[in-house]
Amino acid sequence: MTTFIILLGPPGSGKGTQAERLVGELGVPHISSGDLFRAMKEQDTPLAREIQAIMARGELVPDSATLRVVEARLQEDDARAGAILDGFPRTVPQAEALDGLLAELGGRLAAALLLNITEDEVVTRISGRRVCPACERVYHVVYNPPAAAEVCDGCSGALLQRSDDEPRVVCERYRQYLSKTAPLIEHYRDAGLLVEIDAMRQIEAITPDLVAAVRSRVDAH
Ligand code: AMP
């Protein structure tokens, strides 16, 4: 039995934060396509440079490049029993390719969990988001603050705002979400895999609902 799940929702809906919390509960790794792309920042290749430029504009990386990166990650040993996919798939062709990939890997999708929040809340959350560039932990100045202001609890690094969290880029990311990713909601509803979660609540209140939704789906098979 495998536990592959997708976290769906607009930028700032808490996908990364919840994914980290689900790792311990579900025992499968968190795979974030955005993190995989950010990790390519150090690579000095034309493709890596092009990907950083696309991200800086808030646009989507082409499906072919995205699929190559995610496929390689899913083939690693720790993902054999499943994975929590965060930020992937983001387009219908990516979702279709994922089905093929999972079939090759002998897995299947247990659920697509949609984190529902309003556009106003997206703006509030993203403007307060801070990340540790050293260990990649994510915080929010109000909702999930570090013990000492602007300092990472894990490694004491100075926290920063993600460059694509600046308001102009967030607007474009939200636009891309509505036009290219939101169609996945119907896609997964039609497939009987969609579970909608009220993500306007506190971080700690949301995780148990996600865990319960995943467990009921995994147990049913
Ligand atoms: P995230 O960390 O999920 O907000 O992703 C940051 C950025 O990485 C996005 O704004 C896109 O430019 C790019 N990205 C991440 N995941 C994908 C994907 N599945 N398809 C295309 N672009 C992606």
py3Dmol code that shows the C-alpha trace and the ligand (Angstrom):
import py3Dmol

protein = """\
ATOM      1  CA  MET A   1       0.000   0.000   0.000  1.00  0.00           C
ATOM      2  CA  THR A   2       1.316   3.481  -0.877  1.00  0.00           C
ATOM      3  CA  THR A   3       0.405   6.937   0.404  1.00  0.00           C
ATOM      4  CA  PHE A   4       0.777   9.462  -2.397  1.00  0.00           C
ATOM      5  CA  ILE A   5      -1.166  12.653  -1.729  1.00  0.00           C
ATOM      6  CA  ILE A   6      -1.369  16.071  -3.354  1.00  0.00           C
ATOM      7  CA  LEU A   7      -1.759  19.365  -1.515  1.00  0.00           C
ATOM      8  CA  LEU A   8      -3.676  21.828  -3.681  1.00  0.00           C
ATOM      9  CA  GLY A   9      -4.433  25.476  -2.992  1.00  0.00           C
ATOM     10  CA  PRO A  10      -3.360  29.012  -3.844  1.00  0.00           C
ATOM     11  CA  PRO A  11       0.053  30.408  -2.950  1.00  0.00           C
ATOM     12  CA  GLY A  12       0.102  31.125   0.783  1.00  0.00           C
ATOM     13  CA  SER A  13      -2.613  28.588   1.640  1.00  0.00           C
ATOM     14  CA  GLY A  14      -0.213  26.674   3.901  1.00  0.00           C
ATOM     15  CA  LYS A  15       0.699  23.742   1.665  1.00  0.00           C
ATOM     16  CA  GLY A  16       4.372  23.731   2.679  1.00  0.00           C
ATOM     17  CA  THR A  17       3.646  24.231   6.373  1.00  0.00           C
ATOM     18  CA  GLN A  18       1.070  21.435   6.449  1.00  0.00           C
ATOM     19  CA  ALA A  19       3.246  19.139   4.337  1.00  0.00           C
ATOM     20  CA  GLU A  20       6.055  19.423   6.895  1.00  0.00           C
ATOM     21  CA  ARG A  21       3.616  18.533   9.687  1.00  0.00           C
ATOM     22  CA  LEU A  22       2.249  15.565   7.725  1.00  0.00           C
ATOM     23  CA  VAL A  23       5.682  13.981   7.226  1.00  0.00           C
ATOM     24  CA  GLY A  24       5.784  12.788  10.847  1.00  0.00           C
ATOM     25  CA  GLU A  25       2.150  11.683  10.803  1.00  0.00           C
ATOM     26  CA  LEU A  26       2.247   9.763   7.529  1.00  0.00           C
ATOM     27  CA  GLY A  27       5.869   8.619   7.381  1.00  0.00           C
ATOM     28  CA  VAL A  28       6.420   9.658   3.767  1.00  0.00           C
ATOM     29  CA  PRO A  29       8.596  12.530   2.470  1.00  0.00           C
ATOM     30  CA  HIS A  30       7.519  16.059   1.576  1.00  0.00           C
ATOM     31  CA  ILE A  31       8.260  16.759  -2.077  1.00  0.00           C
ATOM     32  CA  SER A  32       7.881  20.412  -3.073  1.00  0.00           C
ATOM     33  CA  SER A  33       8.523  21.280  -6.723  1.00  0.00           C
ATOM     34  CA  GLY A  34       9.177  24.898  -5.650  1.00  0.00           C
ATOM     35  CA  ASP A  35      11.857  23.714  -3.182  1.00  0.00           C
ATOM     36  CA  LEU A  36      13.407  21.515  -5.885  1.00  0.00           C
ATOM     37  CA  PHE A  37      13.593  24.524  -8.220  1.00  0.00           C
ATOM     38  CA  ARG A  38      14.954  26.830  -5.491  1.00  0.00           C
ATOM     39  CA  ALA A  39      17.675  24.246  -4.797  1.00  0.00           C
ATOM     40  CA  MET A  40      18.778  24.606  -8.435  1.00  0.00           C
ATOM     41  CA  LYS A  41      19.802  28.218  -7.737  1.00  0.00           C
ATOM     42  CA  GLU A  42      23.395  27.110  -7.220  1.00  0.00           C
ATOM     43  CA  GLN A  43      23.543  25.333 -10.600  1.00  0.00           C
ATOM     44  CA  ASP A  44      25.170  27.315 -13.353  1.00  0.00           C
ATOM     45  CA  THR A  45      23.374  25.887 -16.387  1.00  0.00           C
ATOM     46  CA  PRO A  46      21.161  27.667 -18.946  1.00  0.00           C
ATOM     47  CA  LEU A  47      18.119  25.668 -17.754  1.00  0.00           C
ATOM     48  CA  ALA A  48      18.727  26.488 -14.078  1.00  0.00           C
ATOM     49  CA  ARG A  49      19.136  30.192 -14.903  1.00  0.00           C
ATOM     50  CA  GLU A  50      15.958  30.188 -17.005  1.00  0.00           C
ATOM     51  CA  ILE A  51      14.016  28.512 -14.171  1.00  0.00           C
ATOM     52  CA  GLN A  52      15.169  31.149 -11.648  1.00  0.00           C
ATOM     53  CA  ALA A  53      14.074  33.912 -14.060  1.00  0.00           C
ATOM     54  CA  ILE A  54      10.635  32.323 -14.534  1.00  0.00           C
ATOM     55  CA  MET A  55      10.183  31.989 -10.759  1.00  0.00           C
ATOM     56  CA  ALA A  56      11.227  35.603 -10.202  1.00  0.00           C
ATOM     57  CA  ARG A  57       8.387  36.669 -12.548  1.00  0.00           C
ATOM     58  CA  GLY A  58       5.866  34.447 -10.744  1.00  0.00           C
ATOM     59  CA  GLU A  59       5.190  32.401 -13.883  1.00  0.00           C
ATOM     60  CA  LEU A  60       5.132  28.621 -14.178  1.00  0.00           C
ATOM     61  CA  VAL A  61       8.147  26.567 -15.200  1.00  0.00           C
ATOM     62  CA  PRO A  62       7.311  24.629 -18.419  1.00  0.00           C
ATOM     63  CA  ASP A  63       5.718  21.224 -17.833  1.00  0.00           C
ATOM     64  CA  SER A  64       8.564  19.298 -19.498  1.00  0.00           C
ATOM     65  CA  ALA A  65      11.242  20.725 -17.159  1.00  0.00           C
ATOM     66  CA  THR A  66       8.964  20.364 -14.124  1.00  0.00           C
ATOM     67  CA  LEU A  67       8.228  16.747 -14.901  1.00  0.00           C
ATOM     68  CA  ARG A  68      11.908  15.879 -15.320  1.00  0.00           C
ATOM     69  CA  VAL A  69      12.766  17.330 -11.910  1.00  0.00           C
ATOM     70  CA  VAL A  70       9.818  15.787 -10.046  1.00  0.00           C
ATOM     71  CA  GLU A  71      10.179  12.411 -11.740  1.00  0.00           C
ATOM     72  CA  ALA A  72      13.823  12.166 -10.647  1.00  0.00           C
ATOM     73  CA  ARG A  73      12.836  13.002  -7.059  1.00  0.00           C
ATOM     74  CA  LEU A  74       9.996  10.469  -7.009  1.00  0.00           C
ATOM     75  CA  GLN A  75      12.399   7.767  -8.130  1.00  0.00           C
ATOM     76  CA  GLU A  76      14.510   8.162  -5.002  1.00  0.00           C
ATOM     77  CA  ASP A  77      14.267   5.352  -2.459  1.00  0.00           C
ATOM     78  CA  ASP A  78      12.547   7.301   0.313  1.00  0.00           C
ATOM     79  CA  ALA A  79       9.521   7.927  -1.931  1.00  0.00           C
ATOM     80  CA  ARG A  80       8.805   4.251  -2.572  1.00  0.00           C
ATOM     81  CA  ALA A  81       6.003   4.094  -0.003  1.00  0.00           C
ATOM     82  CA  GLY A  82       4.542   7.436  -1.025  1.00  0.00           C
ATOM     83  CA  ALA A  83       4.996  11.188  -0.848  1.00  0.00           C
ATOM     84  CA  ILE A  84       3.271  14.412   0.092  1.00  0.00           C
ATOM     85  CA  LEU A  85       3.306  16.433  -3.126  1.00  0.00           C
ATOM     86  CA  ASP A  86       3.273  20.185  -2.530  1.00  0.00           C
ATOM     87  CA  GLY A  87       2.979  22.550  -5.492  1.00  0.00           C
ATOM     88  CA  PHE A  88       2.902  19.695  -7.989  1.00  0.00           C
ATOM     89  CA  PRO A  89       0.945  19.094 -10.144  1.00  0.00           C
ATOM     90  CA  ARG A  90       0.097  22.693 -11.086  1.00  0.00           C
ATOM     91  CA  THR A  91      -1.399  22.101 -14.545  1.00  0.00           C
ATOM     92  CA  VAL A  92      -3.724  19.487 -16.048  1.00  0.00           C
ATOM     93  CA  PRO A  93      -0.928  18.020 -18.250  1.00  0.00           C
ATOM     94  CA  GLN A  94       1.241  17.651 -15.109  1.00  0.00           C
ATOM     95  CA  ALA A  95      -1.631  15.835 -13.366  1.00  0.00           C
ATOM     96  CA  GLU A  96      -2.013  13.470 -16.309  1.00  0.00           C
ATOM     97  CA  ALA A  97       1.728  12.818 -16.372  1.00  0.00           C
ATOM     98  CA  LEU A  98       1.681  12.136 -12.622  1.00  0.00           C
ATOM     99  CA  ASP A  99      -0.852   9.347 -13.099  1.00  0.00           C
ATOM    100  CA  GLY A 100       1.509   7.670 -15.573  1.00  0.00           C
ATOM    101  CA  LEU A 101       4.500   8.172 -13.305  1.00  0.00           C
ATOM    102  CA  LEU A 102       2.775   6.688 -10.277  1.00  0.00           C
ATOM    103  CA  ALA A 103       1.593   3.729 -12.328  1.00  0.00           C
ATOM    104  CA  GLU A 104       5.233   3.085 -13.329  1.00  0.00           C
ATOM    105  CA  LEU A 105       6.300   3.340  -9.694  1.00  0.00           C
ATOM    106  CA  GLY A 106       3.554   0.944  -8.574  1.00  0.00           C
ATOM    107  CA  GLY A 107       1.687   3.615  -6.620  1.00  0.00           C
ATOM    108  CA  ARG A 108      -1.608   5.430  -6.822  1.00  0.00           C
ATOM    109  CA  LEU A 109      -2.966   8.724  -5.636  1.00  0.00           C
ATOM    110  CA  ALA A 110      -4.889   8.459  -2.341  1.00  0.00           C
ATOM    111  CA  ALA A 111      -6.268  12.015  -2.229  1.00  0.00           C
ATOM    112  CA  ALA A 112      -5.974  15.581  -3.476  1.00  0.00           C
ATOM    113  CA  LEU A 113      -6.395  17.838  -0.446  1.00  0.00           C
ATOM    114  CA  LEU A 114      -7.566  21.337  -1.323  1.00  0.00           C
ATOM    115  CA  LEU A 115      -6.647  24.061   1.186  1.00  0.00           C
ATOM    116  CA  ASN A 116      -9.400  26.649   0.770  1.00  0.00           C
ATOM    117  CA  ILE A 117      -8.573  30.274   1.647  1.00  0.00           C
ATOM    118  CA  THR A 118      -9.734  33.674   0.386  1.00  0.00           C
ATOM    119  CA  GLU A 119      -7.633  36.004  -1.784  1.00  0.00           C
ATOM    120  CA  ASP A 120      -7.444  38.555   1.084  1.00  0.00           C
ATOM    121  CA  GLU A 121      -5.991  35.882   3.341  1.00  0.00           C
ATOM    122  CA  VAL A 122      -3.437  34.966   0.645  1.00  0.00           C
ATOM    123  CA  VAL A 123      -2.139  38.553   0.758  1.00  0.00           C
ATOM    124  CA  THR A 124      -2.020  38.633   4.586  1.00  0.00           C
ATOM    125  CA  ARG A 125      -0.200  35.338   4.831  1.00  0.00           C
ATOM    126  CA  ILE A 126       2.344  35.966   2.102  1.00  0.00           C
ATOM    127  CA  SER A 127       3.235  39.458   3.289  1.00  0.00           C
ATOM    128  CA  GLY A 128       4.095  38.022   6.738  1.00  0.00           C
ATOM    129  CA  ARG A 129       5.917  34.924   5.492  1.00  0.00           C
ATOM    130  CA  ARG A 130       9.604  34.606   6.328  1.00  0.00           C
ATOM    131  CA  VAL A 131      12.028  31.843   5.374  1.00  0.00           C
ATOM    132  CA  CYS A 132      15.397  30.738   6.635  1.00  0.00           C
ATOM    133  CA  PRO A 133      17.726  30.712   3.617  1.00  0.00           C
ATOM    134  CA  ALA A 134      20.059  28.272   5.396  1.00  0.00           C
ATOM    135  CA  CYS A 135      17.690  25.479   6.492  1.00  0.00           C
ATOM    136  CA  GLU A 136      14.541  26.509   4.569  1.00  0.00           C
ATOM    137  CA  ARG A 137      12.225  26.561   7.586  1.00  0.00           C
ATOM    138  CA  VAL A 138       9.161  28.720   6.972  1.00  0.00           C
ATOM    139  CA  TYR A 139       7.606  31.134   9.498  1.00  0.00           C
ATOM    140  CA  HIS A 140       4.926  33.813   9.656  1.00  0.00           C
ATOM    141  CA  VAL A 141       5.479  36.960  11.707  1.00  0.00           C
ATOM    142  CA  VAL A 142       2.046  36.604  13.358  1.00  0.00           C
ATOM    143  CA  TYR A 143       0.724  33.060  12.764  1.00  0.00           C
ATOM    144  CA  ASN A 144       3.910  31.041  13.187  1.00  0.00           C
ATOM    145  CA  PRO A 145       6.612  33.306  14.636  1.00  0.00           C
ATOM    146  CA  PRO A 146      10.116  32.186  15.581  1.00  0.00           C
ATOM    147  CA  ALA A 147      11.048  32.394  19.290  1.00  0.00           C
ATOM    148  CA  ALA A 148      13.298  35.414  18.598  1.00  0.00           C
ATOM    149  CA  ALA A 149      12.147  37.930  15.974  1.00  0.00           C
ATOM    150  CA  GLU A 150      13.598  37.315  12.487  1.00  0.00           C
ATOM    151  CA  VAL A 151      15.905  34.499  13.709  1.00  0.00           C
ATOM    152  CA  CYS A 152      15.490  30.826  12.739  1.00  0.00           C
ATOM    153  CA  ASP A 153      14.631  28.527  15.698  1.00  0.00           C
ATOM    154  CA  GLY A 154      16.429  25.649  14.001  1.00  0.00           C
ATOM    155  CA  CYS A 155      19.781  27.080  12.935  1.00  0.00           C
ATOM    156  CA  SER A 156      19.814  30.699  14.216  1.00  0.00           C
ATOM    157  CA  GLY A 157      20.083  32.036  10.642  1.00  0.00           C
ATOM    158  CA  ALA A 158      18.628  35.470   9.819  1.00  0.00           C
ATOM    159  CA  LEU A 159      15.145  35.131   8.274  1.00  0.00           C
ATOM    160  CA  LEU A 160      14.315  36.707   4.910  1.00  0.00           C
ATOM    161  CA  GLN A 161      11.281  37.311   2.739  1.00  0.00           C
ATOM    162  CA  ARG A 162      11.191  35.019  -0.316  1.00  0.00           C
ATOM    163  CA  SER A 163      11.971  37.146  -3.378  1.00  0.00           C
ATOM    164  CA  ASP A 164       8.796  35.954  -5.145  1.00  0.00           C
ATOM    165  CA  ASP A 165       6.704  36.973  -2.094  1.00  0.00           C
ATOM    166  CA  GLU A 166       6.925  40.638  -3.068  1.00  0.00           C
ATOM    167  CA  PRO A 167       3.408  41.997  -3.854  1.00  0.00           C
ATOM    168  CA  ARG A 168       3.819  42.394  -7.643  1.00  0.00           C
ATOM    169  CA  VAL A 169       5.045  38.809  -8.047  1.00  0.00           C
ATOM    170  CA  VAL A 170       2.395  37.429  -5.676  1.00  0.00           C
ATOM    171  CA  CYS A 171      -0.277  38.966  -7.928  1.00  0.00           C
ATOM    172  CA  GLU A 172       1.114  37.104 -10.934  1.00  0.00           C
ATOM    173  CA  ARG A 173       1.413  33.839  -8.966  1.00  0.00           C
ATOM    174  CA  TYR A 174      -2.227  34.143  -7.931  1.00  0.00           C
ATOM    175  CA  ARG A 175      -3.264  34.846 -11.538  1.00  0.00           C
ATOM    176  CA  GLN A 176      -1.344  31.758 -12.691  1.00  0.00           C
ATOM    177  CA  TYR A 177      -3.030  29.722  -9.956  1.00  0.00           C
ATOM    178  CA  LEU A 178      -6.509  30.763 -11.109  1.00  0.00           C
ATOM    179  CA  SER A 179      -5.869  30.150 -14.804  1.00  0.00           C
ATOM    180  CA  LYS A 180      -3.658  27.042 -14.773  1.00  0.00           C
ATOM    181  CA  THR A 181      -3.951  25.270 -11.412  1.00  0.00           C
ATOM    182  CA  ALA A 182      -7.558  25.865 -10.326  1.00  0.00           C
ATOM    183  CA  PRO A 183      -8.817  23.595 -13.180  1.00  0.00           C
ATOM    184  CA  LEU A 184      -7.226  20.724 -11.234  1.00  0.00           C
ATOM    185  CA  ILE A 185      -9.954  21.119  -8.618  1.00  0.00           C
ATOM    186  CA  GLU A 186     -12.574  19.822 -11.070  1.00  0.00           C
ATOM    187  CA  HIS A 187     -10.101  17.290 -12.456  1.00  0.00           C
ATOM    188  CA  TYR A 188      -9.664  15.671  -9.038  1.00  0.00           C
ATOM    189  CA  ARG A 189     -13.314  16.105  -8.084  1.00  0.00           C
ATOM    190  CA  ASP A 190     -14.252  14.131 -11.202  1.00  0.00           C
ATOM    191  CA  ALA A 191     -11.720  11.465 -10.244  1.00  0.00           C
ATOM    192  CA  GLY A 192     -13.327  11.168  -6.780  1.00  0.00           C
ATOM    193  CA  LEU A 193     -10.066  12.194  -5.083  1.00  0.00           C
ATOM    194  CA  LEU A 194     -10.807  15.755  -3.964  1.00  0.00           C
ATOM    195  CA  VAL A 195     -11.128  16.573  -0.254  1.00  0.00           C
ATOM    196  CA  GLU A 196     -11.827  20.228   0.580  1.00  0.00           C
ATOM    197  CA  ILE A 197     -10.371  21.587   3.804  1.00  0.00           C
ATOM    198  CA  ASP A 198     -11.186  24.912   5.467  1.00  0.00           C
ATOM    199  CA  ALA A 199      -7.682  26.403   5.676  1.00  0.00           C
ATOM    200  CA  MET A 200      -8.758  29.739   7.173  1.00  0.00           C
ATOM    201  CA  ARG A 201      -8.132  28.244  10.629  1.00  0.00           C
ATOM    202  CA  GLN A 202      -4.998  27.974  12.747  1.00  0.00           C
ATOM    203  CA  ILE A 203      -2.188  25.734  11.544  1.00  0.00           C
ATOM    204  CA  GLU A 204      -2.679  23.218  14.400  1.00  0.00           C
ATOM    205  CA  ALA A 205      -6.418  22.901  13.734  1.00  0.00           C
ATOM    206  CA  ILE A 206      -5.984  22.009  10.069  1.00  0.00           C
ATOM    207  CA  THR A 207      -3.433  19.187  10.341  1.00  0.00           C
ATOM    208  CA  PRO A 208      -5.734  16.641  12.098  1.00  0.00           C
ATOM    209  CA  ASP A 209      -8.375  17.107   9.379  1.00  0.00           C
ATOM    210  CA  LEU A 210      -5.773  16.419   6.710  1.00  0.00           C
ATOM    211  CA  VAL A 211      -4.492  13.340   8.542  1.00  0.00           C
ATOM    212  CA  ALA A 212      -8.024  12.000   9.013  1.00  0.00           C
ATOM    213  CA  ALA A 213      -8.859  12.551   5.343  1.00  0.00           C
ATOM    214  CA  VAL A 214      -5.719  10.728   4.204  1.00  0.00           C
ATOM    215  CA  ARG A 215      -6.123   7.827   6.670  1.00  0.00           C
ATOM    216  CA  SER A 216      -9.739   7.217   5.656  1.00  0.00           C
ATOM    217  CA  ARG A 217      -8.733   7.162   1.995  1.00  0.00           C
ATOM    218  CA  VAL A 218      -5.728   4.894   2.508  1.00  0.00           C
ATOM    219  CA  ASP A 219      -7.680   2.507   4.758  1.00  0.00           C
ATOM    220  CA  ALA A 220     -10.476   2.275   2.217  1.00  0.00           C
ATOM    221  CA  HIS A 221      -8.112   0.599  -0.258  1.00  0.00           C
TER     222      HIS A 221
END
"""
ligand_1 = """\
23
AMP
P 6.095 27.351 -4.647
O 7.237 27.214 -3.729
O 5.274 26.102 -4.754
O 5.260 28.566 -4.383
O 6.727 27.543 -6.130
C 7.555 28.643 -6.426
C 7.651 28.818 -7.930
O 8.260 27.657 -8.520
C 6.340 28.987 -8.678
O 5.861 30.319 -8.644
C 6.738 28.537 -10.077
O 7.495 29.541 -10.752
C 7.675 27.383 -9.792
N 6.946 26.091 -9.662
C 6.826 25.337 -8.554
N 6.134 24.220 -8.805
C 5.806 24.254 -10.114
C 5.081 23.391 -10.982
N 4.533 22.237 -10.525
N 4.938 23.756 -12.275
C 5.482 24.884 -12.742
N 6.160 25.774 -11.993
C 6.330 25.457 -10.682
"""
view = py3Dmol.view(width=600, height=400)
view.addModel(protein, "pdb")
view.setStyle({"model": 0}, {"cartoon": {"style": "trace"}})
view.addModel(ligand_1, "xyz")
view.setStyle({"model": 1}, {"stick": {}})
view.zoomTo()
view.show()
